[in-house]
Amino acid sequence: MPHAHSNRSPAAAAAAFLPFDGILYLDCAAHAPRLRSVHAAGLAALEAGAAPWAQSFDALEAQAEATRSLVARLLDGDADAVAMVPSAAFALSTAARNLPLAAGEVVLLLEGQFPSNLLPWQQRCAETGARIAAVRRAPGQAWTDAVLAALDAEPRVRVVALPQVRWDDGAVLDLDRIAPRVRAAGAALVLDLSQSLGALPAAIARWQPDFVASVGYKWLLGPRGLAWLWAAPHWRDAGVAIEQHWSTRDAGDGWRFPADAMPPSRRGARRFDAGGLDESLPLAMAGAGLEQIQDWGVPRISAALGACTRALDDALEANGLSAWKTPGHAPHLTALRPPAERLDAVFDALRRERIACTRRHGMLRIAPHLHVAPEDMARVAAVAAAAR
Ligand SMILES: Cc1ncc(COP(=O)(O)O)c(C=O)c1O
């Protein structure tokens, strides 16, 4: 495992990842590349799990709490606010279960938003008679302006469910401008930070959301199957979980569950914990990823990845392809927008050159991590420009 503070130079940061077998991996928005420390922590946990008699419940509990605290450091610092869940959809379904919504009221979200932050609201609307209003933007309009205009146009908005960064092209929403307007409208703010937490700072105290969700396997550099839910203070006291698992209840020293009364919920957002996740292997891997992010620091990750995507934009421009850029993209996430008739050729050329990215909705999503250097991005632009 690399020693803390040992891998802060760009070359050393790249060496913190397992080798890529000659692939230029630009798909962190799909799945994080594997850190050596995450891999080693997973293997050690797997080995330790071979002796279940040597596992202590208290040690597992301590590991879960330590991991919760590491996640909290990327949010508002309060481990009591954080619940362990299996997916972003589970977290957002918890939000949808709890927020008040009545017939005729409106849930505002983005057209083309990731389905984990759409389906729970569609289901809740079907149950309550509320409706979805999907924000569309005019050509050239920023998503932030489109959301603000929709808030003006829809007086009955009760919930605004948004990402900080769009999953398909990396377009950033300015939550500093949006959040106060959501509050002024008397609506709840629910954020899916799956495409930004770990790569962009999250200003929870400023935004004052009701709920925040994030997967762990993208920019948090952890494994699949362990995602995170942050809940505002009110919901930590009064929220109802969508699953009733024994681990969310404080059953006292005798661990008794009487038939006539549920034991009280555990403190804070632990009431929303999903069952089956207090498992050493994913917790160990998640913890190692989060520790590496703490060591590098989110601002430093953001700056380094910003240099990469800027290099891509500059190289596109130098090749006469300014129109292929995504305006207003995040530092860590962007998309190439070749004209439709060249999309196949560009995607095939990137694949031939062993450059891995995701193709979606007519765009090629580009999502580097610290194993990528700005020079790599100039090569991406050159390959794309030459493809016919
Ligand atoms: C914005 C966003 N939210 C959520 C997810 C995944 O959600 P889930 O954990 O529900 O599969 C993704 C995966 O691509 C995503 O991009």
The ligand as a MOL file (V3000), in Angstrom:
LIG
                    3D

  0  0  0     0  0            999 V3000
M  V30 BEGIN CTAB
M  V30 COUNTS 16 16 0 0 0
M  V30 BEGIN ATOM
M  V30 1 C -25.4410 10.6190 -12.1070 0
M  V30 2 C -25.4510 9.1630 -11.7720 0
M  V30 3 N -26.1830 8.7370 -10.7430 0
M  V30 4 C -26.2070 7.4440 -10.3960 0
M  V30 5 C -25.4850 6.4880 -11.1090 0
M  V30 6 C -25.5780 5.0470 -10.7070 0
M  V30 7 O -26.6360 4.8460 -9.8530 0
M  V30 8 P -27.0070 3.4830 -9.1630 0
M  V30 9 O -26.0920 3.3210 -7.9850 0
M  V30 10 O -28.4120 3.6780 -8.7650 0
M  V30 11 O -26.8110 2.3960 -10.1770 0
M  V30 12 C -24.7350 6.8990 -12.1960 0
M  V30 13 C -23.9710 5.8930 -12.9770 0
M  V30 14 O -23.5650 6.1060 -14.0980 0
M  V30 15 C -24.7170 8.2610 -12.5250 0
M  V30 16 O -23.9850 8.6980 -13.5640 0
M  V30 END ATOM
M  V30 BEGIN BOND
M  V30 1 1 1 2
M  V30 2 1 2 3
M  V30 3 2 2 15
M  V30 4 2 3 4
M  V30 5 1 4 5
M  V30 6 1 5 6
M  V30 7 2 5 12
M  V30 8 1 6 7
M  V30 9 1 7 8
M  V30 10 2 8 9
M  V30 11 1 8 10
M  V30 12 1 8 11
M  V30 13 1 12 13
M  V30 14 1 12 15
M  V30 15 2 13 14
M  V30 16 1 15 16
M  V30 END BOND
M  V30 END CTAB
M  END
